[in-house]
Amino acid sequence: MFDSLFGTTTTTTSIELLPLLASIAASLALGFLLALVYCFRSRHTKSFVMTLAILPAIVCVVIAMVNGNVGAGVAVAGAFSLVRFRSAPGSARDIAFIFLAMCVGLVAGMGYLVCAAVVTAVLCVAILLYQAISVGPLGESCDRSVRITVPEDLDFADLFDDIFDSYTTYHELVTVKTTNMGSLYRLVYNVGMRDLSQQRNLIDELRCRNGNLEIAIAHQEADYGEL
C-alpha cells in the first residue's frame, strides 16, 4: 500500500498516464484540505488559498517529470524557494503552509499517495490542535498598537509608562513623527493588553496626560511572525 506507483527504482525512463493522473488528483484533494485548514480561524485572501490548493499538484508534476530522480526533483522543487512574492511579506504560518504543500506534492509526485494522505492528515490535526488552544477568545491576539498625539512642548519620554504598566504586559515606543506642520507629535506604541475589555479605561487615562488630543488603539501590525 505504501509502495510507489511508479516502481521501486530510483530512476525511470517513462511515466504512465494513469498513475500520473492519480497522483495529480490526490495532490489536488490534499491541497484543498490544506487550504481548508489554513482558512480555519484566520484571515486570508482568495489568491493565497487558491495557490495553496494547487501548489501540491504543481510540485507533484515537477517531481514526476524528472523521471523519478529524487536528487533532481529536490533540486527543481528547491528552486521555488528562490521566488519572492512581490507583495506583502508572508507570515511564519504562511511559509509553513507553503512548505507543507510542497512536501505533500513531492511525496505524491513520487507515487506514495497513502503516505501523502497520512502526512497531510497528521499535520492538519496538529495544526488544528495548536490553533484551537490559542490564548484568547477564538485565538484573538491581545497585541495592539496605541497611537497617541501629544503637543510639541510635552516631554513624552516616560510620560505614559506608569499607565502602560497598569494595563499592559509590555509596551514599546516604535514610532515618533511630527504632524500638523510640526506642532504635534504622533507616538506609536506596541503593547500587549492584559484585558481587552479595559481599552476604554486605558484611553481615558492616556488622554488626561496628552491634553485630550487624539488617541487610537488598533490591531498591531505584528512583524514578529514574518520570515
DRENPA-3360 file (N, C-alpha, C; in nm, 2 decimals, always signed):
BEGIN
1 = MFDSLFGT = +0.08/-0.12/+0.00/+0.00/+0.00/+0.00/+0.09/+0.13/+0.00 ~ +0.20/+0.12/+0.07/+0.29/+0.23/+0.08/+0.40/+0.24/-0.03 ~ +0.39/+0.14/-0.12/+0.49/+0.14/-0.23/+0.46/+0.25/-0.33 ~ +0.56/+0.30/-0.41/+0.54/+0.40/-0.51/+0.46/+0.34/-0.63 ~ +0.38/+0.42/-0.69/+0.31/+0.38/-0.81/+0.40/+0.37/-0.93 ~ +0.51/+0.44/-0.92/+0.60/+0.44/-1.04/+0.71/+0.34/-1.03 ~ +0.70/+0.24/-0.94/+0.80/+0.14/-0.93/+0.90/+0.16/-0.82 ~ +0.99/+0.07/-0.80/+1.08/+0.08/-0.69/+1.22/+0.13/-0.72;
9 = TTTTTSIE = +1.25/+0.15/-0.85/+1.38/+0.20/-0.89/+1.38/+0.35/-0.87 ~ +1.50/+0.41/-0.85/+1.52/+0.55/-0.83/+1.50/+0.63/-0.95 ~ +1.52/+0.57/-1.07/+1.50/+0.64/-1.20/+1.42/+0.56/-1.29 ~ +1.34/+0.62/-1.37/+1.26/+0.56/-1.47/+1.27/+0.63/-1.60 ~ +1.24/+0.56/-1.71/+1.25/+0.62/-1.84/+1.12/+0.68/-1.90 ~ +1.01/+0.64/-1.83/+0.88/+0.69/-1.88/+0.78/+0.70/-1.76 ~ +0.68/+0.78/-1.78/+0.58/+0.80/-1.69/+0.44/+0.75/-1.74 ~ +0.38/+0.66/-1.67/+0.25/+0.61/-1.72/+0.14/+0.72/-1.69;
17 = LLPLLASI = +0.04/+0.73/-1.78/-0.06/+0.84/-1.77/-0.15/+0.82/-1.64 ~ -0.20/+0.70/-1.63/-0.30/+0.68/-1.52/-0.24/+0.70/-1.38 ~ -0.12/+0.65/-1.35/-0.06/+0.68/-1.22/-0.03/+0.83/-1.20 ~ +0.01/+0.89/-1.31/+0.03/+1.04/-1.30/-0.10/+1.11/-1.27 ~ -0.20/+1.08/-1.34/-0.33/+1.14/-1.31/-0.38/+1.12/-1.17 ~ -0.36/+0.99/-1.13/-0.40/+0.96/-0.99/-0.32/+1.05/-0.89 ~ -0.19/+1.07/-0.91/-0.11/+1.15/-0.82/-0.16/+1.29/-0.82 ~ -0.19/+1.34/-0.94/-0.23/+1.48/-0.95/-0.36/+1.50/-0.88;
25 = AASLALGF = -0.46/+1.40/-0.90/-0.59/+1.41/-0.84/-0.57/+1.41/-0.68 ~ -0.48/+1.32/-0.64/-0.46/+1.31/-0.49/-0.40/+1.44/-0.44 ~ -0.31/+1.50/-0.52/-0.24/+1.62/-0.48/-0.34/+1.74/-0.47 ~ -0.43/+1.74/-0.56/-0.54/+1.85/-0.56/-0.63/+1.83/-0.44 ~ -0.67/+1.71/-0.41/-0.76/+1.68/-0.30/-0.69/+1.72/-0.17 ~ -0.56/+1.68/-0.15/-0.49/+1.71/-0.03/-0.46/+1.86/-0.02 ~ -0.43/+1.92/-0.13/-0.41/+2.07/-0.13/-0.54/+2.14/-0.09 ~ -0.65/+2.09/-0.14/-0.78/+2.15/-0.09/-0.80/+2.14/+0.06;
33 = LLALVYCF = -0.76/+2.02/+0.11/-0.77/+2.00/+0.26/-0.68/+2.10/+0.33 ~ -0.56/+2.12/+0.28/-0.47/+2.21/+0.34/-0.52/+2.35/+0.34 ~ -0.59/+2.39/+0.23/-0.65/+2.52/+0.21/-0.76/+2.54/+0.32 ~ -0.84/+2.44/+0.34/-0.95/+2.45/+0.44/-0.89/+2.47/+0.58 ~ -0.78/+2.39/+0.61/-0.72/+2.40/+0.74/-0.66/+2.54/+0.76 ~ -0.60/+2.60/+0.65/-0.54/+2.73/+0.66/-0.65/+2.84/+0.69 ~ -0.76/+2.82/+0.63/-0.87/+2.92/+0.64/-0.93/+2.92/+0.78 ~ -0.91/+2.81/+0.86/-0.98/+2.79/+0.99/-0.93/+2.90/+1.09;
41 = RSRHTKSF = -1.02/+2.99/+1.13/-0.99/+3.09/+1.23/-0.87/+3.18/+1.19 ~ -0.87/+3.22/+1.06/-0.76/+3.31/+1.02/-0.81/+3.39/+0.91 ~ -0.76/+3.51/+0.90/-0.78/+3.60/+0.79/-0.70/+3.55/+0.67 ~ -0.76/+3.56/+0.55/-0.69/+3.50/+0.43/-0.74/+3.57/+0.31 ~ -0.66/+3.56/+0.20/-0.70/+3.61/+0.07/-0.73/+3.50/-0.02 ~ -0.82/+3.52/-0.12/-0.86/+3.42/-0.21/-0.74/+3.37/-0.29 ~ -0.65/+3.46/-0.33/-0.54/+3.42/-0.42/-0.45/+3.33/-0.34 ~ -0.42/+3.36/-0.21/-0.33/+3.27/-0.14/-0.39/+3.13/-0.12;
49 = VMTLAILP = -0.52/+3.13/-0.09/-0.59/+3.00/-0.06/-0.58/+2.92/-0.19 ~ -0.61/+2.98/-0.31/-0.60/+2.91/-0.43/-0.46/+2.86/-0.46 ~ -0.36/+2.94/-0.44/-0.22/+2.90/-0.46/-0.19/+2.78/-0.37 ~ -0.23/+2.78/-0.24/-0.21/+2.67/-0.15/-0.27/+2.55/-0.20 ~ -0.39/+2.56/-0.26/-0.46/+2.44/-0.30/-0.40/+2.37/-0.42 ~ -0.34/+2.45/-0.51/-0.29/+2.39/-0.63/-0.14/+2.37/-0.63 ~ -0.07/+2.42/-0.53/+0.07/+2.40/-0.52/+0.12/+2.26/-0.51 ~ +0.05/+2.17/-0.43/+0.09/+2.03/-0.42/+0.08/+1.96/-0.56;
57 = AIVCVVIA = -0.02/+2.00/-0.64/-0.03/+1.94/-0.77/+0.09/+1.99/-0.86 ~ +0.13/+2.11/-0.85/+0.24/+2.17/-0.93/+0.37/+2.09/-0.89 ~ +0.39/+2.08/-0.76/+0.52/+2.01/-0.72/+0.51/+1.86/-0.76 ~ +0.39/+1.81/-0.75/+0.37/+1.67/-0.80/+0.42/+1.65/-0.94 ~ +0.37/+1.74/-1.03/+0.41/+1.73/-1.17/+0.56/+1.74/-1.19 ~ +0.62/+1.84/-1.12/+0.76/+1.86/-1.13/+0.84/+1.74/-1.09 ~ +0.80/+1.67/-0.98/+0.87/+1.55/-0.93/+0.85/+1.44/-1.03 ~ +0.73/+1.43/-1.09/+0.70/+1.32/-1.18/+0.78/+1.34/-1.31;
65 = MVNGNVGA = +0.79/+1.46/-1.36/+0.85/+1.49/-1.49/+1.00/+1.48/-1.49 ~ +1.07/+1.47/-1.37/+1.21/+1.44/-1.37/+1.24/+1.29/-1.36 ~ +1.14/+1.22/-1.40/+1.16/+1.07/-1.42/+1.19/+1.00/-1.29 ~ +1.14/+1.05/-1.18/+1.16/+0.98/-1.05/+1.30/+1.00/-0.99 ~ +1.39/+1.08/-1.05/+1.52/+1.11/-0.99/+1.50/+1.20/-0.87 ~ +1.52/+1.14/-0.75/+1.49/+1.22/-0.63/+1.58/+1.34/-0.62 ~ +1.71/+1.32/-0.65/+1.80/+1.43/-0.64/+1.76/+1.55/-0.73 ~ +1.73/+1.52/-0.85/+1.69/+1.62/-0.95/+1.56/+1.68/-0.91;
73 = GVAVAGAF = +1.47/+1.60/-0.85/+1.34/+1.65/-0.81/+1.35/+1.75/-0.70 ~ +1.43/+1.72/-0.60/+1.45/+1.81/-0.49/+1.52/+1.94/-0.53 ~ +1.61/+1.92/-0.62/+1.68/+2.04/-0.68/+1.58/+2.14/-0.75 ~ +1.49/+2.08/-0.83/+1.39/+2.16/-0.90/+1.29/+2.22/-0.81 ~ +1.24/+2.14/-0.72/+1.15/+2.19/-0.62/+1.21/+2.30/-0.53 ~ +1.34/+2.28/-0.50/+1.41/+2.39/-0.42/+1.41/+2.52/-0.49 ~ +1.40/+2.52/-0.63/+1.40/+2.64/-0.70/+1.29/+2.73/-0.66 ~ +1.18/+2.67/-0.61/+1.06/+2.75/-0.57/+1.10/+2.85/-0.46;
81 = SLVRFRSA = +1.20/+2.81/-0.37/+1.24/+2.89/-0.26/+1.31/+3.02/-0.30 ~ +1.35/+3.02/-0.43/+1.41/+3.14/-0.48/+1.31/+3.25/-0.53 ~ +1.19/+3.21/-0.53/+1.08/+3.30/-0.58/+1.04/+3.39/-0.46 ~ +1.04/+3.52/-0.48/+0.99/+3.62/-0.38/+0.86/+3.67/-0.43 ~ +0.76/+3.67/-0.34/+0.63/+3.73/-0.38/+0.65/+3.88/-0.38 ~ +0.60/+3.94/-0.49/+0.61/+4.09/-0.49/+0.49/+4.15/-0.43 ~ +0.47/+4.12/-0.30/+0.35/+4.17/-0.23/+0.39/+4.18/-0.08 ~ +0.30/+4.19/+0.01/+0.33/+4.20/+0.15/+0.40/+4.07/+0.19;
89 = PGSARDIA = +0.50/+4.09/+0.29/+0.57/+3.97/+0.33/+0.48/+3.87/+0.40 ~ +0.51/+3.74/+0.38/+0.43/+3.64/+0.44/+0.47/+3.61/+0.58 ~ +0.37/+3.56/+0.66/+0.40/+3.53/+0.80/+0.46/+3.40/+0.81 ~ +0.51/+3.36/+0.93/+0.57/+3.23/+0.95/+0.46/+3.12/+0.92 ~ +0.34/+3.15/+0.96/+0.23/+3.05/+0.93/+0.21/+3.02/+0.78 ~ +0.22/+3.13/+0.70/+0.20/+3.12/+0.56/+0.32/+3.04/+0.50 ~ +0.44/+3.07/+0.54/+0.56/+3.00/+0.49/+0.55/+2.85/+0.53 ~ +0.50/+2.82/+0.65/+0.49/+2.68/+0.69/+0.39/+2.60/+0.61;
97 = FIFLAMCV = +0.28/+2.67/+0.57/+0.18/+2.60/+0.48/+0.24/+2.58/+0.34 ~ +0.32/+2.68/+0.30/+0.38/+2.66/+0.16/+0.47/+2.54/+0.16 ~ +0.56/+2.53/+0.26/+0.65/+2.41/+0.27/+0.57/+2.28/+0.29 ~ +0.46/+2.29/+0.36/+0.38/+2.17/+0.38/+0.32/+2.13/+0.25 ~ +0.26/+2.22/+0.17/+0.20/+2.19/+0.04/+0.31/+2.14/-0.05 ~ +0.43/+2.19/-0.05/+0.54/+2.14/-0.14/+0.57/+2.00/-0.10 ~ +0.58/+1.97/+0.04/+0.61/+1.84/+0.09/+0.51/+1.74/+0.04 ~ +0.38/+1.77/+0.05/+0.27/+1.68/+0.01/+0.28/+1.66/-0.14;
105 = GLVAGMGY = +0.31/+1.76/-0.22/+0.32/+1.74/-0.37/+0.44/+1.66/-0.40 ~ +0.55/+1.67/-0.33/+0.67/+1.59/-0.36/+0.64/+1.45/-0.33 ~ +0.58/+1.42/-0.22/+0.56/+1.28/-0.18/+0.46/+1.22/-0.28 ~ +0.35/+1.29/-0.32/+0.25/+1.24/-0.41/+0.32/+1.23/-0.55 ~ +0.41/+1.32/-0.59/+0.47/+1.31/-0.72/+0.56/+1.19/-0.73 ~ +0.61/+1.14/-0.62/+0.69/+1.01/-0.62/+0.61/+0.89/-0.62 ~ +0.47/+0.91/-0.61/+0.38/+0.80/-0.62/+0.33/+0.74/-0.49 ~ +0.38/+0.80/-0.37/+0.34/+0.75/-0.24/+0.21/+0.82/-0.20;
113 = LVCAAVVT = +0.10/+0.78/-0.25/-0.02/+0.85/-0.23/-0.07/+0.83/-0.09 ~ -0.06/+0.71/-0.04/-0.11/+0.68/+0.10/-0.02/+0.76/+0.20 ~ +0.11/+0.76/+0.18/+0.20/+0.84/+0.27/+0.16/+0.99/+0.26 ~ +0.13/+1.04/+0.14/+0.10/+1.18/+0.13/-0.03/+1.21/+0.21 ~ -0.13/+1.12/+0.20/-0.25/+1.14/+0.28/-0.23/+1.13/+0.43 ~ -0.15/+1.04/+0.47/-0.12/+1.02/+0.61/-0.05/+1.15/+0.67 ~ +0.06/+1.20/+0.59/+0.13/+1.32/+0.63/+0.03/+1.43/+0.64 ~ -0.05/+1.45/+0.54/-0.15/+1.56/+0.54/-0.24/+1.55/+0.66;
121 = AVLCVAIL = -0.30/+1.43/+0.69/-0.39/+1.42/+0.80/-0.33/+1.45/+0.93 ~ -0.21/+1.39/+0.95/-0.14/+1.41/+1.08/-0.11/+1.56/+1.11 ~ -0.05/+1.62/+1.01/-0.01/+1.76/+1.03/-0.13/+1.85/+1.04 ~ -0.23/+1.82/+0.96/-0.35/+1.91/+0.97/-0.41/+1.90/+1.11 ~ -0.42/+1.78/+1.17/-0.47/+1.76/+1.30/-0.38/+1.84/+1.40 ~ -0.25/+1.83/+1.39/-0.16/+1.90/+1.48/-0.18/+2.05/+1.46 ~ -0.20/+2.10/+1.34/-0.22/+2.25/+1.32/-0.35/+2.29/+1.38 ~ -0.46/+2.21/+1.37/-0.59/+2.25/+1.42/-0.58/+2.25/+1.58;
129 = LYQAISVG = -0.51/+2.15/+1.63/-0.50/+2.15/+1.78/-0.42/+2.27/+1.83 ~ -0.31/+2.31/+1.77/-0.24/+2.43/+1.81/-0.33/+2.56/+1.79 ~ -0.41/+2.56/+1.68/-0.50/+2.67/+1.66/-0.61/+2.68/+1.76 ~ -0.66/+2.56/+1.80/-0.77/+2.56/+1.90/-0.73/+2.60/+2.04 ~ -0.60/+2.58/+2.08/-0.56/+2.61/+2.21/-0.50/+2.75/+2.22 ~ -0.52/+2.83/+2.11/-0.46/+2.97/+2.12/-0.52/+3.05/+2.23 ~ -0.44/+3.14/+2.29/-0.49/+3.22/+2.40/-0.59/+3.32/+2.35 ~ -0.69/+3.35/+2.43/-0.79/+3.45/+2.40/-0.91/+3.39/+2.32;
137 = PLGESCDR = -1.02/+3.46/+2.32/-1.14/+3.41/+2.25/-1.12/+3.40/+2.10 ~ -1.14/+3.27/+2.05/-1.12/+3.24/+1.91/-0.98/+3.27/+1.87 ~ -0.89/+3.26/+1.96/-0.75/+3.28/+1.92/-0.72/+3.43/+1.90 ~ -0.80/+3.52/+1.95/-0.78/+3.67/+1.93/-0.65/+3.71/+2.00 ~ -0.57/+3.78/+1.93/-0.44/+3.83/+1.99/-0.47/+3.95/+2.07 ~ -0.39/+3.97/+2.18/-0.41/+4.08/+2.27/-0.30/+4.19/+2.24 ~ -0.23/+4.17/+2.13/-0.13/+4.27/+2.09/-0.20/+4.39/+2.02 ~ -0.17/+4.51/+2.05/-0.24/+4.63/+2.00/-0.13/+4.74/+1.97;
145 = SVRITVPE = -0.17/+4.83/+1.88/-0.09/+4.95/+1.86/-0.17/+5.06/+1.91 ~ -0.10/+5.14/+1.99/-0.16/+5.26/+2.05/-0.10/+5.39/+1.99 ~ -0.18/+5.47/+1.93/-0.13/+5.59/+1.86/-0.18/+5.71/+1.95 ~ -0.08/+5.79/+1.99/-0.11/+5.90/+2.08/-0.05/+6.03/+2.02 ~ -0.14/+6.13/+2.02/-0.09/+6.26/+1.97/-0.07/+6.35/+2.09 ~ +0.05/+6.41/+2.09/+0.09/+6.50/+2.20/+0.14/+6.63/+2.15 ~ +0.13/+6.74/+2.23/+0.18/+6.87/+2.19/+0.33/+6.87/+2.18 ~ +0.38/+6.96/+2.10/+0.53/+6.96/+2.07/+0.61/+7.00/+2.19;
153 = DLDFADLF = +0.55/+7.07/+2.29/+0.62/+7.11/+2.41/+0.61/+7.01/+2.52 ~ +0.55/+6.90/+2.50/+0.53/+6.80/+2.61/+0.64/+6.70/+2.60 ~ +0.71/+6.67/+2.72/+0.81/+6.57/+2.73/+0.75/+6.44/+2.75 ~ +0.75/+6.36/+2.64/+0.68/+6.23/+2.64/+0.77/+6.11/+2.67 ~ +0.89/+6.13/+2.70/+0.99/+6.02/+2.72/+0.93/+5.91/+2.81 ~ +0.90/+5.94/+2.93/+0.85/+5.84/+3.02/+0.71/+5.88/+3.07 ~ +0.64/+5.96/+3.00/+0.51/+6.02/+3.04/+0.40/+5.91/+3.07 ~ +0.40/+5.81/+2.98/+0.29/+5.72/+2.99/+0.33/+5.58/+3.04;
161 = DDIFDSYT = +0.45/+5.57/+3.09/+0.50/+5.44/+3.13/+0.42/+5.38/+3.25 ~ +0.38/+5.46/+3.35/+0.31/+5.40/+3.46/+0.17/+5.35/+3.42 ~ +0.11/+5.42/+3.33/-0.03/+5.38/+3.28/-0.02/+5.25/+3.20 ~ +0.08/+5.24/+3.11/+0.10/+5.12/+3.04/+0.13/+5.00/+3.13 ~ +0.21/+5.03/+3.24/+0.24/+4.92/+3.33/+0.12/+4.86/+3.40 ~ +0.01/+4.95/+3.41/-0.11/+4.90/+3.48/-0.20/+4.82/+3.39 ~ -0.19/+4.85/+3.26/-0.29/+4.79/+3.16/-0.23/+4.69/+3.06 ~ -0.10/+4.69/+3.05/-0.03/+4.60/+2.95/+0.07/+4.51/+3.01;
169 = TYHELVTV = +0.10/+4.41/+2.94/+0.21/+4.32/+2.98/+0.34/+4.37/+2.93 ~ +0.34/+4.45/+2.82/+0.47/+4.51/+2.77/+0.43/+4.63/+2.69 ~ +0.52/+4.72/+2.68/+0.49/+4.84/+2.59/+0.63/+4.88/+2.53 ~ +0.62/+4.93/+2.41/+0.74/+4.97/+2.34/+0.71/+5.08/+2.24 ~ +0.78/+5.19/+2.25/+0.77/+5.30/+2.16/+0.84/+5.27/+2.03 ~ +0.76/+5.26/+1.92/+0.82/+5.21/+1.80/+0.83/+5.33/+1.69 ~ +0.75/+5.43/+1.71/+0.75/+5.54/+1.61/+0.72/+5.67/+1.67 ~ +0.80/+5.77/+1.63/+0.78/+5.91/+1.67/+0.78/+5.99/+1.55;
177 = KTTNMGSL = +0.68/+6.07/+1.52/+0.68/+6.15/+1.40/+0.60/+6.28/+1.43 ~ +0.64/+6.39/+1.35/+0.57/+6.51/+1.37/+0.44/+6.51/+1.28 ~ +0.35/+6.60/+1.31/+0.23/+6.61/+1.23/+0.17/+6.75/+1.25 ~ +0.08/+6.79/+1.17/+0.02/+6.92/+1.18/+0.12/+7.04/+1.17 ~ +0.21/+7.03/+1.07/+0.31/+7.13/+1.05/+0.41/+7.14/+1.16 ~ +0.43/+7.02/+1.23/+0.53/+7.02/+1.33/+0.49/+7.06/+1.47 ~ +0.36/+7.10/+1.48/+0.31/+7.15/+1.61/+0.27/+7.03/+1.70 ~ +0.26/+6.91/+1.65/+0.22/+6.80/+1.73/+0.31/+6.68/+1.70;
185 = YRLVYNVG = +0.32/+6.59/+1.79/+0.40/+6.46/+1.77/+0.30/+6.35/+1.78 ~ +0.32/+6.25/+1.69/+0.24/+6.13/+1.70/+0.32/+6.01/+1.74 ~ +0.29/+5.95/+1.85/+0.36/+5.84/+1.90/+0.29/+5.71/+1.88 ~ +0.36/+5.60/+1.84/+0.30/+5.47/+1.82/+0.37/+5.37/+1.91 ~ +0.29/+5.31/+2.00/+0.34/+5.21/+2.09/+0.29/+5.08/+2.05 ~ +0.37/+4.97/+2.06/+0.32/+4.83/+2.05/+0.30/+4.78/+2.20 ~ +0.19/+4.74/+2.23/+0.16/+4.69/+2.36/+0.09/+4.56/+2.36 ~ +0.09/+4.49/+2.47/+0.01/+4.37/+2.49/-0.09/+4.39/+2.60;
193 = MRDLSQQR = -0.21/+4.39/+2.57/-0.32/+4.42/+2.67/-0.34/+4.31/+2.76 ~ -0.35/+4.34/+2.89/-0.38/+4.24/+2.99/-0.52/+4.20/+2.98 ~ -0.61/+4.29/+2.95/-0.76/+4.26/+2.94/-0.81/+4.35/+2.83 ~ -0.86/+4.29/+2.72/-0.91/+4.37/+2.61/-1.03/+4.46/+2.65 ~ -1.10/+4.42/+2.75/-1.22/+4.50/+2.79/-1.18/+4.63/+2.86 ~ -1.05/+4.65/+2.89/-1.00/+4.77/+2.96/-0.95/+4.87/+2.86 ~ -0.97/+4.86/+2.73/-0.92/+4.95/+2.64/-0.97/+5.10/+2.66 ~ -1.10/+5.10/+2.69/-1.16/+5.24/+2.71/-1.10/+5.30/+2.84;
201 = NLIDELRC = -1.08/+5.23/+2.94/-1.01/+5.29/+3.06/-0.87/+5.33/+3.03 ~ -0.80/+5.25/+2.95/-0.67/+5.29/+2.91/-0.67/+5.43/+2.83 ~ -0.76/+5.44/+2.74/-0.77/+5.56/+2.66/-0.80/+5.68/+2.75 ~ -0.90/+5.66/+2.85/-0.93/+5.77/+2.94/-0.82/+5.82/+3.02 ~ -0.73/+5.73/+3.07/-0.62/+5.77/+3.14/-0.51/+5.84/+3.06 ~ -0.49/+5.79/+2.94/-0.39/+5.85/+2.85/-0.43/+5.99/+2.80 ~ -0.56/+6.01/+2.78/-0.60/+6.14/+2.73/-0.59/+6.25/+2.84 ~ -0.58/+6.21/+2.97/-0.56/+6.30/+3.08/-0.41/+6.35/+3.07;
209 = RNGNLEIA = -0.33/+6.28/+3.01/-0.18/+6.31/+3.00/-0.15/+6.39/+2.88 ~ -0.22/+6.37/+2.77/-0.18/+6.42/+2.64/-0.27/+6.55/+2.60 ~ -0.34/+6.60/+2.70/-0.41/+6.72/+2.67/-0.54/+6.69/+2.59 ~ -0.59/+6.57/+2.60/-0.72/+6.53/+2.54/-0.71/+6.54/+2.39 ~ -0.59/+6.52/+2.34/-0.57/+6.51/+2.19/-0.61/+6.36/+2.14 ~ -0.59/+6.34/+2.02/-0.64/+6.21/+1.96/-0.56/+6.10/+2.01 ~ -0.63/+5.99/+2.04/-0.57/+5.86/+2.08/-0.64/+5.75/+2.01 ~ -0.57/+5.65/+1.95/-0.63/+5.54/+1.88/-0.57/+5.41/+1.92;
217 = IAHQEADY = -0.65/+5.31/+1.93/-0.60/+5.17/+1.96/-0.64/+5.08/+1.84 ~ -0.54/+5.02/+1.78/-0.57/+4.93/+1.66/-0.50/+4.80/+1.68 ~ -0.54/+4.70/+1.59/-0.47/+4.58/+1.59/-0.32/+4.60/+1.55 ~ -0.24/+4.54/+1.62/-0.09/+4.56/+1.59/-0.05/+4.49/+1.46 ~ +0.02/+4.57/+1.38/+0.08/+4.51/+1.26/+0.21/+4.44/+1.30 ~ +0.18/+4.32/+1.35/+0.30/+4.24/+1.41/+0.38/+4.18/+1.30 ~ +0.51/+4.21/+1.31/+0.61/+4.16/+1.22/+0.70/+4.05/+1.28 ~ +0.67/+4.01/+1.41/+0.75/+3.91/+1.47/+0.72/+3.77/+1.42;
225 = GEL = +0.61/+3.75/+1.34/+0.57/+3.62/+1.28/+0.62/+3.61/+1.14 ~ +0.68/+3.72/+1.09/+0.73/+3.71/+0.95/+0.86/+3.65/+0.94 ~ +0.89/+3.59/+0.82/+1.02/+3.53/+0.80/+1.08/+3.60/+0.68;
% end
